Amino acid sequence: MTTTNRKMLEALICPQTRQRLKYDAAAQELISTAAHLAYPIRDGIPVLLVDEARQLD
């Protein structure tokens, strides 16, 4: 992943909490620690839908 793409992902916010997301490169997810959700990245596109997010333990 390029630096520009990484910076773009780091600028995204959680649609539920409006807080920054953390990029997890290994899992290809954007993590919302406040909402305890992991949003998937599919084919390089972040899916920022609460219904599509995975609940974190």
PDBQT receptor file of N, H, CA, C and O in Angstrom, charges set to zero:
ATOM      1  N   MET A   1       0.850  -1.175   0.000  1.00  0.00    +0.000 N 
ATOM      2  CA  MET A   1       0.000   0.000   0.000  1.00  0.00    +0.000 C 
ATOM      3  C   MET A   1       0.891   1.232   0.000  1.00  0.00    +0.000 C 
ATOM      4  O   MET A   1       1.894   1.291   0.712  1.00  0.00    +0.000 OA
ATOM      5  N   THR A   2       0.519   2.194  -0.791  1.00  0.00    +0.000 N 
ATOM      6  H   THR A   2      -0.295   2.146  -1.369  1.00  0.00    +0.000 HD
ATOM      7  CA  THR A   2       1.316   3.408  -0.872  1.00  0.00    +0.000 C 
ATOM      8  C   THR A   2       1.062   4.301   0.339  1.00  0.00    +0.000 C 
ATOM      9  O   THR A   2       0.067   4.149   1.048  1.00  0.00    +0.000 OA
ATOM     10  N   THR A   3       1.971   5.221   0.556  1.00  0.00    +0.000 N 
ATOM     11  H   THR A   3       2.780   5.345  -0.020  1.00  0.00    +0.000 HD
ATOM     12  CA  THR A   3       1.846   6.165   1.671  1.00  0.00    +0.000 C 
ATOM     13  C   THR A   3       0.592   7.017   1.523  1.00  0.00    +0.000 C 
ATOM     14  O   THR A   3      -0.082   7.314   2.510  1.00  0.00    +0.000 OA
ATOM     15  N   THR A   4       0.279   7.411   0.286  1.00  0.00    +0.000 N 
ATOM     16  H   THR A   4       0.826   7.170  -0.515  1.00  0.00    +0.000 HD
ATOM     17  CA  THR A   4      -0.911   8.225   0.042  1.00  0.00    +0.000 C 
ATOM     18  C   THR A   4      -2.170   7.465   0.421  1.00  0.00    +0.000 C 
ATOM     19  O   THR A   4      -3.051   8.021   1.075  1.00  0.00    +0.000 OA
ATOM     20  N   ASN A   5      -2.271   6.197   0.021  1.00  0.00    +0.000 N 
ATOM     21  H   ASN A   5      -1.555   5.745  -0.511  1.00  0.00    +0.000 HD
ATOM     22  CA  ASN A   5      -3.443   5.386   0.364  1.00  0.00    +0.000 C 
ATOM     23  C   ASN A   5      -3.546   5.186   1.871  1.00  0.00    +0.000 C 
ATOM     24  O   ASN A   5      -4.643   5.234   2.427  1.00  0.00    +0.000 OA
ATOM     25  N   ARG A   6      -2.438   4.966   2.523  1.00  0.00    +0.000 N 
ATOM     26  H   ARG A   6      -1.547   4.927   2.071  1.00  0.00    +0.000 HD
ATOM     27  CA  ARG A   6      -2.439   4.775   3.979  1.00  0.00    +0.000 C 
ATOM     28  C   ARG A   6      -2.937   6.047   4.674  1.00  0.00    +0.000 C 
ATOM     29  O   ARG A   6      -3.732   5.973   5.611  1.00  0.00    +0.000 OA
ATOM     30  N   LYS A   7      -2.472   7.204   4.218  1.00  0.00    +0.000 N 
ATOM     31  H   LYS A   7      -1.827   7.265   3.456  1.00  0.00    +0.000 HD
ATOM     32  CA  LYS A   7      -2.904   8.475   4.807  1.00  0.00    +0.000 C 
ATOM     33  C   LYS A   7      -4.399   8.703   4.580  1.00  0.00    +0.000 C 
ATOM     34  O   LYS A   7      -5.096   9.214   5.457  1.00  0.00    +0.000 OA
ATOM     35  N   MET A   8      -4.885   8.319   3.398  1.00  0.00    +0.000 N 
ATOM     36  H   MET A   8      -4.318   7.903   2.686  1.00  0.00    +0.000 HD
ATOM     37  CA  MET A   8      -6.307   8.453   3.109  1.00  0.00    +0.000 C 
ATOM     38  C   MET A   8      -7.131   7.592   4.070  1.00  0.00    +0.000 C 
ATOM     39  O   MET A   8      -8.138   8.050   4.609  1.00  0.00    +0.000 OA
ATOM     40  N   LEU A   9      -6.707   6.355   4.279  1.00  0.00    +0.000 N 
ATOM     41  H   LEU A   9      -5.889   5.982   3.841  1.00  0.00    +0.000 HD
ATOM     42  CA  LEU A   9      -7.424   5.462   5.187  1.00  0.00    +0.000 C 
ATOM     43  C   LEU A   9      -7.403   5.993   6.617  1.00  0.00    +0.000 C 
ATOM     44  O   LEU A   9      -8.392   5.879   7.342  1.00  0.00    +0.000 OA
ATOM     45  N   GLU A  10      -6.283   6.566   7.015  1.00  0.00    +0.000 N 
ATOM     46  H   GLU A  10      -5.480   6.658   6.426  1.00  0.00    +0.000 HD
ATOM     47  CA  GLU A  10      -6.163   7.100   8.371  1.00  0.00    +0.000 C 
ATOM     48  C   GLU A  10      -7.005   8.357   8.574  1.00  0.00    +0.000 C 
ATOM     49  O   GLU A  10      -7.275   8.736   9.713  1.00  0.00    +0.000 OA
ATOM     50  N   ALA A  11      -7.421   9.006   7.496  1.00  0.00    +0.000 N 
ATOM     51  H   ALA A  11      -7.201   8.699   6.570  1.00  0.00    +0.000 HD
ATOM     52  CA  ALA A  11      -8.244  10.211   7.593  1.00  0.00    +0.000 C 
ATOM     53  C   ALA A  11      -9.732   9.888   7.715  1.00  0.00    +0.000 C 
ATOM     54  O   ALA A  11     -10.528  10.773   8.028  1.00  0.00    +0.000 OA
ATOM     55  N   LEU A  12     -10.117   8.639   7.473  1.00  0.00    +0.000 N 
ATOM     56  H   LEU A  12      -9.470   7.920   7.218  1.00  0.00    +0.000 HD
ATOM     57  CA  LEU A  12     -11.530   8.258   7.546  1.00  0.00    +0.000 C 
ATOM     58  C   LEU A  12     -12.005   8.204   8.995  1.00  0.00    +0.000 C 
ATOM     59  O   LEU A  12     -11.224   7.957   9.913  1.00  0.00    +0.000 OA
ATOM     60  N   ILE A  13     -13.295   8.438   9.177  1.00  0.00    +0.000 N 
ATOM     61  H   ILE A  13     -13.930   8.639   8.431  1.00  0.00    +0.000 HD
ATOM     62  CA  ILE A  13     -13.863   8.392  10.526  1.00  0.00    +0.000 C 
ATOM     63  C   ILE A  13     -14.976   7.353  10.595  1.00  0.00    +0.000 C 
ATOM     64  O   ILE A  13     -15.562   6.977   9.580  1.00  0.00    +0.000 OA
ATOM     65  N   CYS A  14     -15.247   6.907  11.793  1.00  0.00    +0.000 N 
ATOM     66  H   CYS A  14     -14.771   7.212  12.618  1.00  0.00    +0.000 HD
ATOM     67  CA  CYS A  14     -16.302   5.930  12.048  1.00  0.00    +0.000 C 
ATOM     68  C   CYS A  14     -17.657   6.598  11.813  1.00  0.00    +0.000 C 
ATOM     69  O   CYS A  14     -17.904   7.675  12.355  1.00  0.00    +0.000 OA
ATOM     70  N   PRO A  15     -18.531   5.992  11.026  1.00  0.00    +0.000 N 
ATOM     71  CA  PRO A  15     -19.845   6.593  10.783  1.00  0.00    +0.000 C 
ATOM     72  C   PRO A  15     -20.733   6.603  12.035  1.00  0.00    +0.000 C 
ATOM     73  O   PRO A  15     -21.692   7.372  12.108  1.00  0.00    +0.000 OA
ATOM     74  N   GLN A  16     -20.420   5.765  13.004  1.00  0.00    +0.000 N 
ATOM     75  H   GLN A  16     -19.640   5.141  12.945  1.00  0.00    +0.000 HD
ATOM     76  CA  GLN A  16     -21.238   5.694  14.217  1.00  0.00    +0.000 C 
ATOM     77  C   GLN A  16     -20.765   6.684  15.286  1.00  0.00    +0.000 C 
ATOM     78  O   GLN A  16     -21.581   7.378  15.894  1.00  0.00    +0.000 OA
ATOM     79  N   THR A  17     -19.457   6.748  15.514  1.00  0.00    +0.000 N 
ATOM     80  H   THR A  17     -18.795   6.185  15.020  1.00  0.00    +0.000 HD
ATOM     81  CA  THR A  17     -18.924   7.577  16.606  1.00  0.00    +0.000 C 
ATOM     82  C   THR A  17     -18.305   8.881  16.128  1.00  0.00    +0.000 C 
ATOM     83  O   THR A  17     -18.099   9.791  16.931  1.00  0.00    +0.000 OA
ATOM     84  N   ARG A  18     -18.002   8.992  14.837  1.00  0.00    +0.000 N 
ATOM     85  H   ARG A  18     -18.169   8.252  14.185  1.00  0.00    +0.000 HD
ATOM     86  CA  ARG A  18     -17.328  10.158  14.256  1.00  0.00    +0.000 C 
ATOM     87  C   ARG A  18     -15.904  10.322  14.774  1.00  0.00    +0.000 C 
ATOM     88  O   ARG A  18     -15.363  11.428  14.774  1.00  0.00    +0.000 OA
ATOM     89  N   GLN A  19     -15.301   9.225  15.213  1.00  0.00    +0.000 N 
ATOM     90  H   GLN A  19     -15.741   8.327  15.212  1.00  0.00    +0.000 HD
ATOM     91  CA  GLN A  19     -13.910   9.252  15.666  1.00  0.00    +0.000 C 
ATOM     92  C   GLN A  19     -13.036   8.556  14.629  1.00  0.00    +0.000 C 
ATOM     93  O   GLN A  19     -13.520   7.792  13.795  1.00  0.00    +0.000 OA
ATOM     94  N   ARG A  20     -11.741   8.838  14.702  1.00  0.00    +0.000 N 
ATOM     95  H   ARG A  20     -11.348   9.459  15.380  1.00  0.00    +0.000 HD
ATOM     96  CA  ARG A  20     -10.794   8.250  13.746  1.00  0.00    +0.000 C 
ATOM     97  C   ARG A  20     -10.772   6.734  13.820  1.00  0.00    +0.000 C 
ATOM     98  O   ARG A  20     -11.008   6.132  14.867  1.00  0.00    +0.000 OA
ATOM     99  N   LEU A  21     -10.483   6.146  12.683  1.00  0.00    +0.000 N 
ATOM    100  H   LEU A  21     -10.292   6.636  11.832  1.00  0.00    +0.000 HD
ATOM    101  CA  LEU A  21     -10.337   4.701  12.571  1.00  0.00    +0.000 C 
ATOM    102  C   LEU A  21      -8.860   4.356  12.495  1.00  0.00    +0.000 C 
ATOM    103  O   LEU A  21      -8.052   5.155  12.021  1.00  0.00    +0.000 OA
ATOM    104  N   LYS A  22      -8.511   3.172  12.959  1.00  0.00    +0.000 N 
ATOM    105  H   LYS A  22      -9.167   2.523  13.344  1.00  0.00    +0.000 HD
ATOM    106  CA  LYS A  22      -7.137   2.680  12.861  1.00  0.00    +0.000 C 
ATOM    107  C   LYS A  22      -7.091   1.630  11.759  1.00  0.00    +0.000 C 
ATOM    108  O   LYS A  22      -7.962   0.765  11.674  1.00  0.00    +0.000 OA
ATOM    109  N   TYR A  23      -6.075   1.716  10.924  1.00  0.00    +0.000 N 
ATOM    110  H   TYR A  23      -5.367   2.420  10.993  1.00  0.00    +0.000 HD
ATOM    111  CA  TYR A  23      -5.907   0.787   9.808  1.00  0.00    +0.000 C 
ATOM    112  C   TYR A  23      -5.172  -0.458  10.276  1.00  0.00    +0.000 C 
ATOM    113  O   TYR A  23      -4.071  -0.367  10.819  1.00  0.00    +0.000 OA
ATOM    114  N   ASP A  24      -5.773  -1.610  10.069  1.00  0.00    +0.000 N 
ATOM    115  H   ASP A  24      -6.667  -1.684   9.628  1.00  0.00    +0.000 HD
ATOM    116  CA  ASP A  24      -5.150  -2.902  10.363  1.00  0.00    +0.000 C 
ATOM    117  C   ASP A  24      -4.815  -3.558   9.029  1.00  0.00    +0.000 C 
ATOM    118  O   ASP A  24      -5.674  -4.170   8.395  1.00  0.00    +0.000 OA
ATOM    119  N   ALA A  25      -3.565  -3.426   8.611  1.00  0.00    +0.000 N 
ATOM    120  H   ALA A  25      -2.867  -2.929   9.126  1.00  0.00    +0.000 HD
ATOM    121  CA  ALA A  25      -3.138  -3.925   7.303  1.00  0.00    +0.000 C 
ATOM    122  C   ALA A  25      -3.248  -5.436   7.196  1.00  0.00    +0.000 C 
ATOM    123  O   ALA A  25      -3.633  -5.956   6.149  1.00  0.00    +0.000 OA
ATOM    124  N   ALA A  26      -2.918  -6.144   8.260  1.00  0.00    +0.000 N 
ATOM    125  H   ALA A  26      -2.605  -5.722   9.111  1.00  0.00    +0.000 HD
ATOM    126  CA  ALA A  26      -2.944  -7.610   8.224  1.00  0.00    +0.000 C 
ATOM    127  C   ALA A  26      -4.355  -8.145   7.997  1.00  0.00    +0.000 C 
ATOM    128  O   ALA A  26      -4.547  -9.096   7.239  1.00  0.00    +0.000 OA
ATOM    129  N   ALA A  27      -5.337  -7.538   8.650  1.00  0.00    +0.000 N 
ATOM    130  H   ALA A  27      -5.181  -6.766   9.266  1.00  0.00    +0.000 HD
ATOM    131  CA  ALA A  27      -6.723  -8.002   8.544  1.00  0.00    +0.000 C 
ATOM    132  C   ALA A  27      -7.498  -7.277   7.443  1.00  0.00    +0.000 C 
ATOM    133  O   ALA A  27      -8.631  -7.648   7.134  1.00  0.00    +0.000 OA
ATOM    134  N   GLN A  28      -6.889  -6.241   6.849  1.00  0.00    +0.000 N 
ATOM    135  H   GLN A  28      -5.969  -5.940   7.100  1.00  0.00    +0.000 HD
ATOM    136  CA  GLN A  28      -7.569  -5.412   5.858  1.00  0.00    +0.000 C 
ATOM    137  C   GLN A  28      -8.893  -4.884   6.411  1.00  0.00    +0.000 C 
ATOM    138  O   GLN A  28      -9.959  -5.062   5.821  1.00  0.00    +0.000 OA
ATOM    139  N   GLU A  29      -8.780  -4.229   7.567  1.00  0.00    +0.000 N 
ATOM    140  H   GLU A  29      -7.914  -4.085   8.046  1.00  0.00    +0.000 HD
ATOM    141  CA  GLU A  29      -9.940  -3.653   8.248  1.00  0.00    +0.000 C 
ATOM    142  C   GLU A  29      -9.589  -2.280   8.801  1.00  0.00    +0.000 C 
ATOM    143  O   GLU A  29      -8.421  -1.956   9.016  1.00  0.00    +0.000 OA
ATOM    144  N   LEU A  30     -10.614  -1.492   9.023  1.00  0.00    +0.000 N 
ATOM    145  H   LEU A  30     -11.563  -1.756   8.848  1.00  0.00    +0.000 HD
ATOM    146  CA  LEU A  30     -10.491  -0.221   9.721  1.00  0.00    +0.000 C 
ATOM    147  C   LEU A  30     -11.172  -0.411  11.069  1.00  0.00    +0.000 C 
ATOM    148  O   LEU A  30     -12.338  -0.800  11.129  1.00  0.00    +0.000 OA
ATOM    149  N   ILE A  31     -10.455  -0.141  12.136  1.00  0.00    +0.000 N 
ATOM    150  H   ILE A  31      -9.508   0.175  12.087  1.00  0.00    +0.000 HD
ATOM    151  CA  ILE A  31     -10.913  -0.438  13.484  1.00  0.00    +0.000 C 
ATOM    152  C   ILE A  31     -11.419   0.821  14.185  1.00  0.00    +0.000 C 
ATOM    153  O   ILE A  31     -10.743   1.850  14.221  1.00  0.00    +0.000 OA
ATOM    154  N   SER A  32     -12.615   0.712  14.734  1.00  0.00    +0.000 N 
ATOM    155  H   SER A  32     -13.164  -0.124  14.704  1.00  0.00    +0.000 HD
ATOM    156  CA  SER A  32     -13.167   1.765  15.580  1.00  0.00    +0.000 C 
ATOM    157  C   SER A  32     -13.122   1.245  17.015  1.00  0.00    +0.000 C 
ATOM    158  O   SER A  32     -13.937   0.412  17.412  1.00  0.00    +0.000 OA
ATOM    159  N   THR A  33     -12.158   1.746  17.785  1.00  0.00    +0.000 N 
ATOM    160  H   THR A  33     -11.496   2.422  17.462  1.00  0.00    +0.000 HD
ATOM    161  CA  THR A  33     -12.048   1.280  19.171  1.00  0.00    +0.000 C 
ATOM    162  C   THR A  33     -13.213   1.800  20.007  1.00  0.00    +0.000 C 
ATOM    163  O   THR A  33     -13.649   1.130  20.943  1.00  0.00    +0.000 OA
ATOM    164  N   ALA A  34     -13.716   2.979  19.682  1.00  0.00    +0.000 N 
ATOM    165  H   ALA A  34     -13.362   3.523  18.921  1.00  0.00    +0.000 HD
ATOM    166  CA  ALA A  34     -14.829   3.557  20.444  1.00  0.00    +0.000 C 
ATOM    167  C   ALA A  34     -16.118   2.753  20.254  1.00  0.00    +0.000 C 
ATOM    168  O   ALA A  34     -16.863   2.538  21.211  1.00  0.00    +0.000 OA
ATOM    169  N   ALA A  35     -16.379   2.313  19.030  1.00  0.00    +0.000 N 
ATOM    170  H   ALA A  35     -15.774   2.488  18.253  1.00  0.00    +0.000 HD
ATOM    171  CA  ALA A  35     -17.604   1.564  18.734  1.00  0.00    +0.000 C 
ATOM    172  C   ALA A  35     -17.403   0.056  18.845  1.00  0.00    +0.000 C 
ATOM    173  O   ALA A  35     -18.370  -0.703  18.782  1.00  0.00    +0.000 OA
ATOM    174  N   HIS A  36     -16.149  -0.388  19.011  1.00  0.00    +0.000 N 
ATOM    175  H   HIS A  36     -15.363   0.229  19.063  1.00  0.00    +0.000 HD
ATOM    176  CA  HIS A  36     -15.814  -1.816  19.060  1.00  0.00    +0.000 C 
ATOM    177  C   HIS A  36     -16.241  -2.527  17.772  1.00  0.00    +0.000 C 
ATOM    178  O   HIS A  36     -16.808  -3.619  17.793  1.00  0.00    +0.000 OA
ATOM    179  N   LEU A  37     -15.941  -1.856  16.643  1.00  0.00    +0.000 N 
ATOM    180  H   LEU A  37     -15.480  -0.969  16.626  1.00  0.00    +0.000 HD
ATOM    181  CA  LEU A  37     -16.296  -2.404  15.337  1.00  0.00    +0.000 C 
ATOM    182  C   LEU A  37     -15.071  -2.431  14.428  1.00  0.00    +0.000 C 
ATOM    183  O   LEU A  37     -14.155  -1.620  14.568  1.00  0.00    +0.000 OA
ATOM    184  N   ALA A  38     -15.076  -3.383  13.493  1.00  0.00    +0.000 N 
ATOM    185  H   ALA A  38     -15.820  -4.041  13.380  1.00  0.00    +0.000 HD
ATOM    186  CA  ALA A  38     -14.046  -3.482  12.470  1.00  0.00    +0.000 C 
ATOM    187  C   ALA A  38     -14.736  -3.428  11.113  1.00  0.00    +0.000 C 
ATOM    188  O   ALA A  38     -15.524  -4.308  10.768  1.00  0.00    +0.000 OA
ATOM    189  N   TYR A  39     -14.430  -2.386  10.350  1.00  0.00    +0.000 N 
ATOM    190  H   TYR A  39     -13.790  -1.671  10.629  1.00  0.00    +0.000 HD
ATOM    191  CA  TYR A  39     -15.016  -2.212   9.025  1.00  0.00    +0.000 C 
ATOM    192  C   TYR A  39     -14.113  -2.871   7.988  1.00  0.00    +0.000 C 
ATOM    193  O   TYR A  39     -12.904  -2.642   7.997  1.00  0.00    +0.000 OA
ATOM    194  N   PRO A  40     -14.675  -3.686   7.094  1.00  0.00    +0.000 N 
ATOM    195  CA  PRO A  40     -13.842  -4.379   6.114  1.00  0.00    +0.000 C 
ATOM    196  C   PRO A  40     -13.374  -3.455   4.994  1.00  0.00    +0.000 C 
ATOM    197  O   PRO A  40     -13.997  -2.437   4.690  1.00  0.00    +0.000 OA
ATOM    198  N   ILE A  41     -12.258  -3.848   4.396  1.00  0.00    +0.000 N 
ATOM    199  H   ILE A  41     -11.752  -4.674   4.643  1.00  0.00    +0.000 HD
ATOM    200  CA  ILE A  41     -11.778  -3.205   3.172  1.00  0.00    +0.000 C 
ATOM    201  C   ILE A  41     -11.845  -4.289   2.111  1.00  0.00    +0.000 C 
ATOM    202  O   ILE A  41     -11.129  -5.287   2.194  1.00  0.00    +0.000 OA
ATOM    203  N   ARG A  42     -12.698  -4.101   1.119  1.00  0.00    +0.000 N 
ATOM    204  H   ARG A  42     -13.280  -3.290   1.052  1.00  0.00    +0.000 HD
ATOM    205  CA  ARG A  42     -12.902  -5.109   0.066  1.00  0.00    +0.000 C 
ATOM    206  C   ARG A  42     -12.424  -4.565  -1.269  1.00  0.00    +0.000 C 
ATOM    207  O   ARG A  42     -12.875  -3.510  -1.716  1.00  0.00    +0.000 OA
ATOM    208  N   ASP A  43     -11.521  -5.277  -1.897  1.00  0.00    +0.000 N 
ATOM    209  H   ASP A  43     -11.154  -6.134  -1.534  1.00  0.00    +0.000 HD
ATOM    210  CA  ASP A  43     -10.950  -4.855  -3.185  1.00  0.00    +0.000 C 
ATOM    211  C   ASP A  43     -10.407  -3.440  -3.111  1.00  0.00    +0.000 C 
ATOM    212  O   ASP A  43     -10.515  -2.667  -4.063  1.00  0.00    +0.000 OA
ATOM    213  N   GLY A  44      -9.815  -3.107  -1.954  1.00  0.00    +0.000 N 
ATOM    214  H   GLY A  44      -9.728  -3.734  -1.181  1.00  0.00    +0.000 HD
ATOM    215  CA  GLY A  44      -9.205  -1.798  -1.775  1.00  0.00    +0.000 C 
ATOM    216  C   GLY A  44     -10.172  -0.689  -1.422  1.00  0.00    +0.000 C 
ATOM    217  O   GLY A  44      -9.771   0.471  -1.323  1.00  0.00    +0.000 OA
ATOM    218  N   ILE A  45     -11.456  -1.025  -1.227  1.00  0.00    +0.000 N 
ATOM    219  H   ILE A  45     -11.781  -1.967  -1.307  1.00  0.00    +0.000 HD
ATOM    220  CA  ILE A  45     -12.478  -0.022  -0.931  1.00  0.00    +0.000 C 
ATOM    221  C   ILE A  45     -13.002  -0.222   0.486  1.00  0.00    +0.000 C 
ATOM    222  O   ILE A  45     -13.519  -1.295   0.796  1.00  0.00    +0.000 OA
ATOM    223  N   PRO A  46     -12.884   0.785   1.358  1.00  0.00    +0.000 N 
ATOM    224  CA  PRO A  46     -13.418   0.675   2.715  1.00  0.00    +0.000 C 
ATOM    225  C   PRO A  46     -14.956   0.631   2.686  1.00  0.00    +0.000 C 
ATOM    226  O   PRO A  46     -15.602   1.441   2.021  1.00  0.00    +0.000 OA
ATOM    227  N   VAL A  47     -15.512  -0.320   3.412  1.00  0.00    +0.000 N 
ATOM    228  H   VAL A  47     -14.987  -0.978   3.952  1.00  0.00    +0.000 HD
ATOM    229  CA  VAL A  47     -16.969  -0.448   3.511  1.00  0.00    +0.000 C 
ATOM    230  C   VAL A  47     -17.366   0.089   4.881  1.00  0.00    +0.000 C 
ATOM    231  O   VAL A  47     -17.303  -0.625   5.882  1.00  0.00    +0.000 OA
ATOM    232  N   LEU A  48     -17.775   1.351   4.914  1.00  0.00    +0.000 N 
ATOM    233  H   LEU A  48     -17.826   1.931   4.101  1.00  0.00    +0.000 HD
ATOM    234  CA  LEU A  48     -18.066   2.025   6.180  1.00  0.00    +0.000 C 
ATOM    235  C   LEU A  48     -19.561   1.989   6.499  1.00  0.00    +0.000 C 
ATOM    236  O   LEU A  48     -20.188   3.021   6.737  1.00  0.00    +0.000 OA
ATOM    237  N   LEU A  49     -20.102   0.795   6.498  1.00  0.00    +0.000 N 
ATOM    238  H   LEU A  49     -19.592  -0.043   6.305  1.00  0.00    +0.000 HD
ATOM    239  CA  LEU A  49     -21.499   0.572   6.857  1.00  0.00    +0.000 C 
ATOM    240  C   LEU A  49     -21.535  -0.215   8.159  1.00  0.00    +0.000 C 
ATOM    241  O   LEU A  49     -20.904  -1.265   8.274  1.00  0.00    +0.000 OA
ATOM    242  N   VAL A  50     -22.268   0.290   9.130  1.00  0.00    +0.000 N 
ATOM    243  H   VAL A  50     -22.781   1.143   9.037  1.00  0.00    +0.000 HD
ATOM    244  CA  VAL A  50     -22.339  -0.375  10.428  1.00  0.00    +0.000 C 
ATOM    245  C   VAL A  50     -22.849  -1.802  10.277  1.00  0.00    +0.000 C 
ATOM    246  O   VAL A  50     -22.389  -2.700  10.981  1.00  0.00    +0.000 OA
ATOM    247  N   ASP A  51     -23.793  -2.021   9.368  1.00  0.00    +0.000 N 
ATOM    248  H   ASP A  51     -24.167  -1.291   8.796  1.00  0.00    +0.000 HD
ATOM    249  CA  ASP A  51     -24.338  -3.365   9.138  1.00  0.00    +0.000 C 
ATOM    250  C   ASP A  51     -23.311  -4.343   8.589  1.00  0.00    +0.000 C 
ATOM    251  O   ASP A  51     -23.463  -5.554   8.751  1.00  0.00    +0.000 OA
ATOM    252  N   GLU A  52     -22.268  -3.834   7.943  1.00  0.00    +0.000 N 
ATOM    253  H   GLU A  52     -22.145  -2.850   7.812  1.00  0.00    +0.000 HD
ATOM    254  CA  GLU A  52     -21.222  -4.675   7.364  1.00  0.00    +0.000 C 
ATOM    255  C   GLU A  52     -20.036  -4.863   8.301  1.00  0.00    +0.000 C 
ATOM    256  O   GLU A  52     -19.162  -5.689   8.037  1.00  0.00    +0.000 OA
ATOM    257  N   ALA A  53     -19.998  -4.107   9.389  1.00  0.00    +0.000 N 
ATOM    258  H   ALA A  53     -20.708  -3.436   9.604  1.00  0.00    +0.000 HD
ATOM    259  CA  ALA A  53     -18.868  -4.161  10.316  1.00  0.00    +0.000 C 
ATOM    260  C   ALA A  53     -18.934  -5.400  11.198  1.00  0.00    +0.000 C 
ATOM    261  O   ALA A  53     -20.003  -5.938  11.488  1.00  0.00    +0.000 OA
ATOM    262  N   ARG A  54     -17.752  -5.828  11.611  1.00  0.00    +0.000 N 
ATOM    263  H   ARG A  54     -16.883  -5.391  11.376  1.00  0.00    +0.000 HD
ATOM    264  CA  ARG A  54     -17.625  -6.973  12.511  1.00  0.00    +0.000 C 
ATOM    265  C   ARG A  54     -17.478  -6.442  13.945  1.00  0.00    +0.000 C 
ATOM    266  O   ARG A  54     -16.714  -5.512  14.203  1.00  0.00    +0.000 OA
ATOM    267  N   GLN A  55     -18.220  -7.046  14.856  1.00  0.00    +0.000 N 
ATOM    268  H   GLN A  55     -18.841  -7.802  14.647  1.00  0.00    +0.000 HD
ATOM    269  CA  GLN A  55     -18.134  -6.665  16.278  1.00  0.00    +0.000 C 
ATOM    270  C   GLN A  55     -16.823  -7.176  16.850  1.00  0.00    +0.000 C 
ATOM    271  O   GLN A  55     -16.467  -8.338  16.656  1.00  0.00    +0.000 OA
ATOM    272  N   LEU A  56     -16.097  -6.303  17.563  1.00  0.00    +0.000 N 
ATOM    273  H   LEU A  56     -16.386  -5.359  17.721  1.00  0.00    +0.000 HD
ATOM    274  CA  LEU A  56     -14.844  -6.702  18.207  1.00  0.00    +0.000 C 
ATOM    275  C   LEU A  56     -15.137  -7.245  19.608  1.00  0.00    +0.000 C 
ATOM    276  O   LEU A  56     -16.097  -6.837  20.261  1.00  0.00    +0.000 OA
ATOM    277  N   ASP A  57     -14.308  -8.151  20.042  1.00  0.00    +0.000 N 
ATOM    278  H   ASP A  57     -13.528  -8.482  19.511  1.00  0.00    +0.000 HD
ATOM    279  CA  ASP A  57     -14.479  -8.741  21.382  1.00  0.00    +0.000 C 
ATOM    280  C   ASP A  57     -14.172  -7.758  22.477  1.00  0.00    +0.000 C 
ATOM    281  O   ASP A  57     -14.268  -8.098  23.657  1.00  0.00    +0.000 OA
TER     282      ASP A  57
